[in-house]
Amino acid sequence: MKILYLINRYFGLAVVVSNTALAWLQTAGHISCNSFRLFVSTAITILILVVQMILQVRARAILGNQQAHVNAITLLFIVEIGFVIGLSVRYSNAVKTTFLRIEFCDTRLSLSLVPAIIFDAIMAFIIIYKAVVHTIQRRHMDIPASWGYGGRLLVTLARDSLKYYICIIFVFTVVVLRDFMSSDSFNVESSFLFPWVAVVPTASSTSMILHLHEAASAGEIPTSVGQMSTVIELVEIPSNTQAVNGPLRQEQTRKTRLHFSWLPTDLIHFSFQLPGSPTLSHLRCDEEETREEHPENLPTKLRRECKM
C-alpha cells in the first residue's frame, strides 16, 4: 500500500512535466504523433491502474474483507482494466490539429475513461451505502455515527469519497463531451485537458489517504507492550427487595468488582448475566487513559470503569 501511495502521490506531477516536454518536442517536429499517443495511452492506463487499486483496497476494508465481496471487486477491477487497455489500443490513432497556428497531436482516448467512470460509480455506491447503513444502525443505538475507531474512519472515507467522485466525474465528463460534441461549440485541445485527467484523480486519492491516516492516528491503540486493564463493578439488587419511594440503601445492594488485564495485541470479548436475570446486563463505560512510569518501561495503562 505504501508503494501505491508513493506512485500515486508523484505520478500526476511526473505526467504533467512529461506531457509538457513531449508536447513541445512534438510541435517542434522532433517526435511523431504516434509516439506522443503511445505516451498518453500508457500514462492513462497506469493512472487508472494505480488509483483503482487504491480504491478497491479501501472498499475491501469497508466490506470487512469478506471473500465473496473481495472476489467480486477483483473481478470487476480486472474487467475494467481489460476494457481500458482494449479501448486504448482500438482508438489509438492520433491526428494533427492546429490551435493558435501551432500543430498539436489530438488523441481521442476518452472512451478508455468510460470503464473507469463506471468502476468509480460502483465503488462510490458501495462506500455511501455502507456509510448510510452504519449511520442508521448508530442512530437506533443512540450513538453518534463518528463515535469509535471504525466509525471515525468510515465517516472520513465517505466524506472524502464523495468529494473525490464529484471531481473525477466532472473532469472525465468534460473530456468525453469534448470528443463527442462538435468542435465549434466545444473546442478544447486535448493537450490542455490531459494534465487535469492525470492530476485530479491522483491528488484526490492522495488527500483521501492522508485524511484516513490522520483519523486512524487520532484513535490509535498504544503499540507498546504496556498492559491494559479493565475494572468492572457489578451492582446486584436482591430479588426480594421491596419497592420503595427513594434510593436503595447501601446494605440492600451488593457490589462485585471484576478486574481484567491483557496486552494491547490481545482481543477480549465478554458478557455476563446477573443471578436470576434472563437477559444480559447492560453496562455504561467511561474510558480514560492514564500514563504511569514503570521500571519495566511500560508507560501506558488503559482504565475503563463500567457501572450498571
FIGUBA-752461 format. One record per residue: residue in one letter; x, y, z of N, C-alpha, C, O in turn. Coordinates in steps of 0.1 Angstrom, whole numbers, plus 5000, padded with zeros to 4 digits. Layout:
aXYZXYZXYZXYZ ...
END
This chain:
m500849885000500050005000500950135000500550234994 k502050125007502950245007503550274993503650384989 i503850164986504350184973503350244964503650334956 l502050194964500950254956500850404960500550484951 y500950434973500750574977501850664972501550774967 l503050614972504150694967504050714951504250824946 i503650604944503450624930502350724927502550804918 n501250704934500150794932500450934935499951024928 r501250954946501451094950502251174940502051294938 y503251114934504151184925503851154910504551214901 f502851074907502551044893501951154886502351184874 g501051234892500451344885501451454881501451504869 l502451484890503451584887504351534876504751604867 a504751404876505651344866504951354852505551374842 v503651324852502951314839502751454833502951474821 v502551554842502351694837503751744831503751804820 v504851714838506151764833506451694820506951754810 s506251554820506551484807505651524796506151534785 n504351544799503451584788503851724782503751744770 t504251814791504751944786505951934777506051994767 a506951854782508151834774507851764761508451814750 l507051664761506851594748505951674739506151664727 a505051754744504251844735505151944728504951974717 w506051994736507052094729507852024719508152084708 l508351904722509151824712508351794700508851794688 q507051764702506251724690505951844681505951834669 t505651964688505352084680506652124672506552194662 a507752094678509052134671509452034660510352054653 g508651924659508951824649509951724653510451644644 h510351704665511351614670510751474672511451374671 i509451464675508851334677507551334669506951434666 s507051214666505851194658504651194667504651184679 c503451204661502151204668501951064674501351054685 n502350964667502150824672502950804685502550734694 s504150864686504950844698504350924710504250874721 f503751044707503051114717501851044721501451034733 r501050984712499850904715500250784724499450754733 l501350714721501750604729502050644744501650574753 f502650764746502850814759501550844766501350804778 v500650904759499350934765498550814770498050804781 s498450714761497750594764498350514775497650464784 t499650514775500350444786500150514800499950444810 a500250644799500050724812498650704817498450694829 i497650704808496250694813496050554819495350544829 t496650454813496450314818497150294832496450244841 i498350354833498950344847498250424857498050374868 l497750544853496950624862495750544867495450544879 i494950494858493750424862494050294870493350264880 l495150224867495550104874495850134889495350074898 v496750244891497150274905495950324913495750284924 v495250424908494150484915493050384918492550374930 q492750294909491650204911492050094921491250034928 m493350054921493849964931493750014945493349944954 i494050144947493850204960492350204964492050184975 l491550234955490050244958489550104961488750094970 q489950004954489349874957489949814971489249744977 v491149854974491649814987490849884998490449815008 r490450014997489550075006488150015007487649995018 a487649974995486349914995486349775002485449745009 r487449705000487549575007487549595022486949515029 a488249695027488349715041486949755047486649705057 i486249835039484949875044483949755045483149745054 l484049665035483249545035483649435043483149325043 g484749455051485149355061486049245055486249145061 n486549265043487449165036486749025035487348925036 q485449035033484748905031485048855017485248925007 q485248715016485748655004484848684992485448714981 a483548674993482648694982482848844977482848864965 h482948934986483049074982484449104975484549174966 v485449044981486749064975486849004961487449064952 n486248884959486348824946485548914936485948924924 a484348964940483549044931484249174927484249214915 i484949244937485649364934486849334925487149414916 t487549234928488749194920488349164906489049204896 l487249084904486849054890486349184883486749194871 l485649274889485249394883486449484879486449544869 f487449484888488749554885489449504873489949574865 i489549364872490249304860489449334847490049374837 v488149334848487349364836487549504832487649544820 e487549594842487749744839489049764832489149834822 i490149714838491449734832491549674818492249734809 g490949554816490949494803490249584792490749604781 f489149644796488449734787489249864785489249914773 v489949914795490750034793491850014783492050094774 i492549894785493649864776493149844762493649894752 g492049764760491449744747490949864740491249884728 l490349954747489850074741491050174737490950244727 s492050174745493250254742493950204730494350284722 v493950074728494550014716493650044704494150074693 r492350024706491450034694491350174689491350194677 y491350274698491250414693492550484696492650574704 s493550434690494950474692495450574682496550624683 n494650604672495150694661495150834666494150884672 a496250904663496351044667496451124654497051094644 v495751244654495651324643496251464647496251504658 k496751534637497251664639496151774638495351774628 t496151864648495151974647495952104649497052104655 t495352214644496052344645495352434656494152444655 f496052484665495552574675496552684677497652664681 l496052804675496852924676498052914667499252944671 r497852864655498852844644499952744648501052744643 i499652664658500652554662499952424661498752404664 e500652324655500152194653500352104665501452094671 f499152044670499251954681498751824677498051804667 c499151724685498651584683497351574691497351584703 d496251544684494951524691494751374693494551304684 t494751334706494551194710493151174715492751224726 r492251104707490851084711490850954720490550844715 l491150964733491150844741490150854752490250794763 s489050934750488050954760487250824763486850804774 l487150734753486350614755487050524766486350444772 s488350534767489050454777488750494791489050424801 l488150614792487850664806486450614810486150624822 v485650574801484250524804484250414814483550414824 p485150304812485150194822485550244836485050204846 a486450344836486950404849485750474856485650464868 i484950544848483850614854482850514860482350544871 i482550404853481650304858482150244871481450224880 f483450204871484050144883484050244895483750204906 d484350374892484250474903482850484908482650494920 a481850484899480550494904480150374913479450394923 i480550254909480250134917480850144931480250114941 m482150184931482850194944482250304953482150294965 a481850414946481150524954479850474960479550504971 f479150394952477850344957478050254969477350254979 i479050164968479350074979479750154992479250125003 i480650254991481050325002479950405009479750405021 i479150475000478050555005476950465011476450505022 y476650355005475650255011476150215025475350205034 k477450175026477950125039477850235049477550215061 a478150365045478150475054476650505059476450525071 v475750495050474350515054473850405063473150435073 v474150275060473750175069474350185083473750165093 h475650225083476350255096475650365104475450355116 t475250475097474650585104473250545109472950585121 i472550465102471150425106471350335119470550345128 q472250245118472450155130472850235142472350205153 r473750325141474250405152473050495158472950515170 r472150545149471050625154470050535162469550585172 h469850415157469050325165469550295179468850265188 m470950295180471550275193471850405201472450395211 d471350515195471650645201473150675203473550725214 i473850635193475350665193475750745181475250715170 p476550845182476950925171477650835160478350745164 a477450875148477950795137479550795137480150695132 s480150905141481550915141482250865154483450875156 w481450805163481950755176482750625173482250535166 g483850615180484650495179485650495167485650585159 y486550405168487650395158487150375144487450445134 g486250265142485750235129484750335124484850365112 g483950395133483050495128483750625123483350685113 r484850665130485550775126486250755112486150845103 l486750635109487350605096486250605085486550655074 l485150545088484050535078483550665075483250695063 v483350755084482850885081483850965073483451035064 t485150955077486151025069486250975055486351055045 l486150845053486250785040485050825031485150855019 a483850825037482650855030482651005025482351035014 r483151095034483151235031484151255020483851325010 d485451205021486451225011486051154998486351204987 s485451044998485050974986483951054978484051054966 l483051114985482051194978482751314971482451344959 k483751384978484451484971485251434959485351494949 y485851314961486751254951485851234938486251264927 y484751164940483951124928483351244921483151234909 i482951344929482451464922483551524913483251564901 c484751534918485851594910486151504898486351554886 i486251374900486651284889485551274878485851284866 i484251264882483251254872483151384864482851384852 f483351494871483251624863484351634853484151664841 v485651604857486751614847486551514836486751544824 f486251384839486151284829484951314819485051294807 t483851374825482751414816483151524807482751524795 v483951624811484351724802485251664791485051714779 v486051574794486951514784486051434774486251444762 v485051354778484151284769483351374761483251354749 l482751484767482051574759482851644748482351674737 r484051664751484951734742485151644729485251704718 d485151514731485351424719484051404712484151374700 f482851404718481651374711480851494707479851474699 m481151614712480451724707481151794696482351764694 s480551874688481151944677482252034682482152094692 s483252044674484452124677484152274678484852344684 d483052314670482752454670482152504683482452614688 s481352414690480652454702481452424714481252474725 f482452334713483152284725484552254720484952134720 n485352354717486652344711487752354722488052474725 v488152244728489252244738490252144734489952034731 e491452194734492552104730492851994740492752024752 s493151874735493351764745494651784752494851734763 s495551864747496851894754496551964767497351964777 f495452044767495152114779494252034789494352064801 l493551944784492651854793493451744799493151704810 f494451684792495051564797495751584810495651494819 p496451694813497051714826496051714837496351664848 w494851764835493851754845493351614848493051574859 v493351534837492951394839493951314847493651224854 a495251364847496251294854496351354869496651274878 v496151484870496351544883495251524893495451494905 v493951544888492851544897492651404904492451404916 p492651294897492551164904493651134914493351094925 t494951164910496051134919495951224932496251184943 a495751354930495651444941494551414950494651424962 s493351384945492251354953492451224961492051224973 s492951124955493150994962494251014973494250954984 t495351094970496351124980495751194992496051165003 s494851294990494151365001493351265009493351275021 m492651175002491851075009492750985018492350965030 i493850945013494750855021495350935033495350875044 l495751065031496251145043495151165053495451155065 h493951195049492851215059492551085067492351085079 l492650965060492450845067493550815077493250765088 h494750845073495850825082495750915095496050875106 e495251045093495051135104493951085113494051085125 a492851035107491750985115492150855123491750835134 a492950775116493450645123494350685135494350615145 s495250785132496250815143495550885155496050875166 a494450945152493751015164493250915174493150955186 g492850795169492350695179493250575179492750465182 e494550595177495350475176495550415190495750485200 i495550275190495750205203497250195205498050175196 p497750215217499150205220499750075215499249965217 t500950095208501549975202502649925211503349825208 s502949985223503949935232503449805239502249775238 v504349745246503949625253503349645266503249555275 g502949775269502349805282501049735284500349695274 q500649715296499549635300498249715300498349835305 m497149665296495849735297495049665307495149545309 s494249745314493449685325492049735324491849855321 t491049655327489649695328489049655341489249545345 v488449755348487849725361486349735359485849845354 i485549635362484149635361483549615375483849535382 e482549705377481849705390480449655388479649725381 l480049545394478649495392477949525405478349495416 v476749585403475849615415474649515414473849525405 e474549425424473549325424472449375434472749405446 i471149375430470049405438469349275441468849205432 p469149245454468449125458467049125452466349225452 s466549005448465248995442464149015452462949045448 n464348995465463249015475463149155480462449175490 t463949245474463849385479462549445475462149445463 q461849505484460549575482460849715476461749775479 a459849745467459949875461459749985471458849985479 v460550085470460450205479460450335471460850335459 n460050435478459950565471461250645472461150775472 g462350585473463550655474464750575470464450455466 p465950625470467050545466467350425476466950425487 l467950315470468250205478469350235488470250305485 r469150175500470150185510471450105506471350005499 q472550145512473750075508473749925512474249845505 e473049895523473049755528472149665519472149545520 q471249735511470349655502471049605489470449525482 t472249655487472949615474474249545477474749555489 r474749475468476049405469476849435457476349405446 k478049475458478949515447479949405445480549355455 t480249385433481349285429482249355419481749415409 r483449355421484449415412485249305405485849215411 l485249315392486049225384487149305377486949415373 h488349245376489449305370490049215359490349105362 f490249275348490849205336492149285332492149405332 s493149205329494349265324494849195311494749065311 w495349265301495749205289496749295282496849405285 l497449235272498349315264497549375253496449325249 p498049485247497349555236497049465224496149495216 t497949365222497749285210496649175212496249115202 d496149165224495049065227493749125224493549245225 l492749045222491349085220490449015229490448885229 i489749085238488949025248487449065245487149185244 h486548965245485148995244484448915255484648795256 f483648975263482948905274481648965276481349075273 s480748885282479448925286479048845299479748745302 f478048895306477648825318476248845321475548935315 q475648765330474348775335474248775350475048705356 l473448865355473248865370472448745374471648695366 p472648695386471848575390470348605390469848705395 g469648515383468148525382467648615371466448635370 s468548675363468248765353468248695339469248625336 p467148695331467148615319467948685308468148625297 t468248815309468948895299470348935303470648935315 l471048965293472449025295472349155302471449235298 s473249185311473249315318473949415309474849385301 h473449535310474049645302474949735311474649765322 l476049775305477049855312477249985305477149995293 r477450085313477850215307479350235311479650245323 c480150255301481650255304482150395301481850455291 d482950455310483650575309485150545308485650495318 e485750575297487150535294488050655296487750765291 e489150635302490150735303491550665303491650555307 e492450735297493850685296494750745306494750865307 t495450665314496350715324497750675320497950555316 r498650755322500050725319500850725332500850825340 e501550615334502350605346503750555342503950485332 e504750585350506050545347506350415355506050405367 h506950315349507250195355508650155353509250205342 p509250085362510650045359510849955348511949945342 e509749885344509849795333509649865319509549805309 n509649995320509450075308508050045301507950025289 l507050035309505650015304504850145308504150145318 p504850245299504350375303502850385302502350485307 t502150295295500750325292499850215298500150095297 k498850265305497750175310496450235306496250355306 l495450155303494150195300493150145310493150025313 r492450235316491450205327490050245322489850355318 r489150145324487750165320486850125332486850015336 e486150225336485150205347483750185341483250265334 c483250065344481850035339480950015351481249935360 k479750075350478850065361477450035355477150055343 m476549975363475249935359474450055355473250045351 
END
